[in-house]
Amino acid sequence: MFTKILIANRGEIACRVIRTAKKMGIKTVAVYSDADARAPHVRMADEAVNIGPAPASESYLVAEKIIEACKATGAEAVHPGYGFLSERESFARALAEGKIAFIGPPPEAIAAMGDKIESKKLALAAGVSVVPGFIGEIRDTDHAVEIANGITYPVMMKASAGGGGKGMRLAYSEKDVRETFESVKREGLASFGDDRVFIEKFVESPRHIEIQLLGDQHGNMVYLGERECSVQRRHQKVVEEAPSPFVTPEMRKAMGEQAVALAQAVGYFSAGTVEFIAGADRSFYFLEMNTRLQVEHPVTEQVTGLDLVEQMIRVAAGEKLGFAQADVKLSGWAVENRVYAEDPYRGFLPSTGRLVRYRPPVEREGVRVDDGATEGGEVSMFYDPMIAKLITYGATREEAIDRQIEALDAFAIDGIGHNLDFLSALMQHPRFRAGELTTGFIAEEYPEGFQGAPADLPLKRKLAALGALVATTEAERARHIDHQLGAPLEAPTSWVARIDGQDFEVEVAGESIKVGDADLTVDAGYGPGNTIIEAMIDGEILIVKVERKGSSWLFTTRGARHRVRVLDPRIAELAGHMIEKVPPDLSRFLLCPMPGLLTALHVQQGDRVEAGQPLAVVEAMKMENILRAEKAGLVKAVEAKPGESLAVDAVILEFEVG
């Protein structure tokens, strides 16, 4: 067994690997860029080596620097995590030449499966079902249009070396192909150093199902069940679960056996994943094989009881698997949500900045947090926007989902935009809870964007009760201070609570709180300055994040932010006569929606534009974002140039008014 390993990655996966290595008694070496000098994975490791500037192309993607760090520290093996160099054949070969073990598959398998075009040819030869499409090199946009027209729409364009949702575009028409083909090529080149693109038929109402494989260097290979990864946004997974509510035992066996056959055909060992797209009739087709550990591996660990990182290390050290296919049993249900630095209330725009507050839920039975963030740390524009993974486990799917909702309510992040509310809304969505999923779930259920999960009357009553409780506590504190100054006042117990524009009359009498005609029993320990209320209301737990907003409170719970204003009844009556301040009209500007690089500008001063027309392209967190005209108009002024780094809300264009 190894005595010291180096983790060629950052963030939560680096921390994840370090935890397992420590459990196994193996010393660890972290590598870090200048931007990550104070990152958690650096502090967790036994040793740490700086490998260069913030851009990944100058640090984490430079194989020579990783190998130099191994030699300098005496690391015998490298775990690549996922992303960066994890699926780069040349890196695995370079390690082998340096007599350093690669905790992953052999280079030949990486080469065979890393190229989406070649992997489809191999899958066909191995008897694996493959999606209809063009397997070959595409010359240019005209050639892409010709191919897409031949396959029939919709089609999916993918970067051949892609992954993680990058370098992918769905096209419903020739116009879509012409608009986005070059963008797919650029994303592929920027993210993976390869601008080749392939095109395949898009299976409508599809589900994304993947099979986890594990094999050793002695010819043993097993599949560890499936994961459902259908809930995606822009082809990037958001929610994963194991097992799938859609897959039958027969389907699991068929998919697992095909996955094993493909892996054995390329001499695979270590952990790997074969991804399939499944139709409503339970037909399934090979998409790709990921020759690395997947982001979503924890849900498989929860239902199998295996530590996949430990298994990878043991396999790399030459050990045989300690079990066979017949020994693999799936128990219970696990759900994983990816916590991203993005603002769902603003069209899921990427968010960067400092984590002013970062308080994940406490890990306990059925709740696991994999993260690499810390309070006071920074979410940088240079890396992936994922902050953490929240994993919950239960005896049933419903229990695992309910634990997600409760844990998301207890997860506190301030300073940047985040998707906690959106994840909670997904967990509560009737269609998700019914398991009726497709890869179009988010686009279909939130066509106009996300504005928060809907709140029913019982929840609003609970929030009104908590609002009155907070107001009473604050009034009691004010009364106590006033009494010390010699002017005792009696704290009010009657209130009017306005929740999202709806008024509730509330009477507070200790733990008994009357909201309208409903009597609630509330046990909630709130003190002035508290940011979270953990309440037991009529025997049910409700966790609410609390933030002061001027004369109101912002209560966040169950997937939405609620503005709560609690007033004395007489003041509430007078407040109704106040004039509301109207925000300024900014519709005549094209504003940069996130911090990023302006890579293209498609119009100039004096041009007339139509609604939906592409105006500019902003690159942020390795993704290109096309900014389109919301309505027809005339470009009055151009305020930014391609190549400029823009702040959020920076003006790019100004339009003629009227």
Secondary structure, 3 states (H helix, E strand, C coil): CCCEEEECCCHHHHHHHHHHHHHCCCEEEEEECHHHCCCHHHHHCCEEEECCCCCHHHCCCCHHHHHHHHHHHCCCEEECCCCCCCCCHHHHHHHHHCCCEECCCCHHHHHHHHCHHHHHHHHHHCCCCECCEECCCCCCHHHHHHHHHHHCCCEEEEEEEEECCEEEEEECCHHHHHHHHHHHHHHHHHHHCCCCEEEEECCCCCEEEEEEEEECCCCCEEEEEEEEEEEEECCEEEEEEECCCCCCHHHHHHHHHHHHHHHHHCCCCEEEEEEEEECCCCCEEEEEEECCCCCCHHHHHHHHCCCHHHHHHHHHCCCCCCCCHHHCCCCCEEEEEEEECEEHHHCCEECCEECCEEECCCCECCEEEEECCCCCCEECCCCCCEEEEEEEEECCHHHHHHHHHHHHHHCEEECCCCCHHHHHHHHHCHHHHCCCCCCCHHHHHCCCCCCCCCCCHHHHHHHHHHHHHHHHHHHHHHHHHHHHCCCCCCCCCEEEEEECCEEEEEEEECCEEEECCEEEEEEECCCCCCCEEEEEECCEEEEEEEEEECCEEEEEECCEEEEEEEECHHHHHHHCCCCCCCCCCCCCEEECCCCEEEEEECCCCCCEECCCCEEEEEEECCEEEEEECCCCEEEEEECCCCCCEECCCCEEEEECCC
